[in-house]
Amino acid sequence: MTLAPRDAKGALYHIALRKSDVARIAFLPGDPGRVPLIAERLQKPRLIASHRGYVTYSGFLGSEKVMVTSTGIGGPSVAIAIEELARLGVEVMIRIGTCGGIQSAAKVGTLIIADSAVRLDGTTYLYVMKGYPAAATPEIVMALKEAAAKLHKKALVGTTASTDSFYVGQGRPGYGGYHPSHVSSLMKDLQQARVLCFEMESSTLFTLGRIFGLKTGALFAVIGNDVTNDFRIGAGIPDAIEVALASVACFKKHGV
């Protein structure tokens, strides 16, 4: 069994990075197209890898070297990124993503800082038992909250629901109207439980981060709201990027 596949240059197979490439802090957007949007806000940004959808830039926030790596969509894809980044020495991982709000307060264009996630994925159950919590690192949550407040960006804080299915797994009918009974009340149940939104990666990030001893957080721009039936591509993403990057300046205060 090949335990950690590497290419001919010694880089880990999926993310195509070596230990000398990485920083302590990694920002993890899902969309590869979002990586250069984040990187352009860094000092001395540099593309260092692009392989199988995992696009990575490095750069600096002041004197702190950071990196940005896309993770793709869903738990399996983000788990590969987490596994390989952790093996190379990354200690802090913050997801900069998008989500669909399921509460009226989660308006399109606002931000959500996730402190926890409902594990509606399949990936984490291959790592740990059902009752294990998916929780962000409290110090990262506090740093994100502080950064949002300093920048005067409205941010809700609470629980997300992470699924492995954009359509049926988030309560939408599938192709041809397929809508099995076990998901017919999913959204209503989550709304009653005060879950703020749907997305597809954070439960994996939080669960694996806690198991591996990493510091993790997640910040989303709300681009759709299932209560108001509003949808706007790109809404809030610049704000999410700005807050996530600004949180690094708050890390020392919170012991990160």
WOBELWO-V253677 format. One record per residue. RES is the residue in one small letter. PSI is psi in whole degrees, -180 to 180 (none if undefined). NEAR is the number of other ideal C-beta (glycine too) atoms within 10 Angstrom. Layout:
RES_PSI_NEAR ; RES_PSI_NEAR
This chain:
m_131_2 ; t_110_6 ; l_-35_4 ; a_83_9 ; p_137_10 ; r_157_13 ; d_-174_12 ; a_-22_5 ; k_3_7 ; g_8_9 ; a_144_21 ; l_138_23 ; y_-49_14 ; h_-48_18 ; i_-10_27 ; a_40_20 ; l_152_24 ; r_168_16 ; k_-37_11 ; s_-14_10 ; d_-25_18 ; v_164_25 ; a_172_21 ; r_-33_15 ; i_131_21 ; a_133_25 ; f_136_28 ; l_86_27 ; p_154_26 ; g_-45_22 ; d_122_17 ; p_-31_16 ; g_-18_10 ; r_-17_21 ; v_-52_24 ; p_-27_13 ; l_-36_16 ; i_-44_25 ; a_-32_21 ; e_-14_11 ; r_-2_16 ; l_163_20 ; q_140_12 ; k_51_9 ; p_144_18 ; r_128_13 ; l_124_12 ; i_-15_19 ; a_148_18 ; s_108_15 ; h_127_15 ; r_35_12 ; g_-6_17 ; y_101_23 ; v_130_25 ; t_132_25 ; y_152_22 ; s_162_22 ; g_-167_20 ; f_144_14 ; l_98_17 ; g_-125_9 ; s_-4_6 ; e_119_16 ; k_133_16 ; v_171_26 ; m_159_26 ; v_123_28 ; t_127_26 ; s_148_25 ; t_-7_30 ; g_-168_20 ; i_130_17 ; g_166_22 ; g_-48_29 ; p_-42_14 ; s_-45_21 ; v_-31_28 ; a_-38_21 ; i_-46_20 ; a_-44_28 ; i_-48_27 ; e_-48_15 ; e_-38_23 ; l_-42_25 ; a_-40_18 ; r_-25_15 ; l_-7_17 ; g_5_12 ; v_134_23 ; e_-27_17 ; v_127_23 ; m_123_28 ; i_120_26 ; r_131_26 ; i_102_25 ; g_-169_30 ; t_163_23 ; c_170_29 ; g_119_21 ; g_143_24 ; i_8_24 ; q_150_19 ; s_-28_10 ; a_-21_14 ; a_68_24 ; k_151_17 ; v_130_17 ; g_-15_16 ; t_173_20 ; l_150_24 ; i_128_28 ; i_117_27 ; a_124_32 ; d_-8_21 ; s_168_19 ; a_140_26 ; v_127_18 ; r_84_24 ; l_17_23 ; d_178_27 ; g_-24_15 ; t_-46_21 ; t_-24_24 ; y_-11_13 ; l_-10_10 ; y_-37_14 ; v_161_15 ; m_166_7 ; k_-40_7 ; g_-3_6 ; y_133_14 ; p_151_12 ; a_100_26 ; a_137_18 ; a_162_27 ; t_123_21 ; p_-38_13 ; e_-34_17 ; i_-42_25 ; v_-45_22 ; m_-39_21 ; a_-41_29 ; l_-42_28 ; k_-44_19 ; e_-42_18 ; a_-43_23 ; a_-42_24 ; a_-43_13 ; k_-33_13 ; l_1_13 ; h_42_6 ; k_127_16 ; k_125_13 ; a_126_20 ; l_148_19 ; v_129_17 ; g_-151_16 ; t_136_19 ; t_163_31 ; a_121_29 ; s_122_30 ; t_165_25 ; d_11_17 ; s_123_17 ; f_-33_14 ; y_-88_14 ; v_-38_17 ; g_-11_20 ; q_21_21 ; g_3_21 ; r_150_17 ; p_142_13 ; g_-173_13 ; y_138_7 ; g_12_6 ; g_11_6 ; y_122_11 ; h_83_13 ; p_154_9 ; s_-29_6 ; h_-11_7 ; v_0_21 ; s_-28_11 ; s_10_11 ; l_-52_19 ; m_-43_18 ; k_-42_11 ; d_-43_13 ; l_-37_22 ; q_-43_15 ; q_-30_9 ; a_6_10 ; r_27_10 ; v_139_21 ; l_-32_25 ; c_170_28 ; f_141_27 ; e_-165_27 ; m_5_28 ; e_-24_32 ; s_-34_32 ; s_-37_29 ; t_-45_30 ; l_-48_30 ; f_-43_29 ; t_-50_27 ; l_-36_24 ; g_-43_24 ; r_-40_18 ; i_-41_13 ; f_-5_15 ; g_28_8 ; l_163_19 ; k_125_23 ; t_153_26 ; g_168_30 ; a_137_30 ; l_130_30 ; f_147_30 ; a_132_23 ; v_113_27 ; i_-7_20 ; g_153_20 ; n_121_24 ; d_-12_19 ; v_-45_14 ; t_-7_12 ; n_40_7 ; d_142_15 ; f_131_12 ; r_110_13 ; i_130_8 ; g_-4_12 ; a_129_20 ; g_-8_25 ; i_-44_22 ; p_-38_12 ; d_-42_19 ; a_-43_30 ; i_-46_21 ; e_-45_17 ; v_-45_26 ; a_-46_28 ; l_-39_19 ; a_-24_19 ; s_-26_30 ; v_-35_19 ; a_-15_15 ; c_-5_19 ; f_-47_20 ; k_-42_10 ; k_-35_11 ; h_9_18 ; g_27_10 ; v_none_19
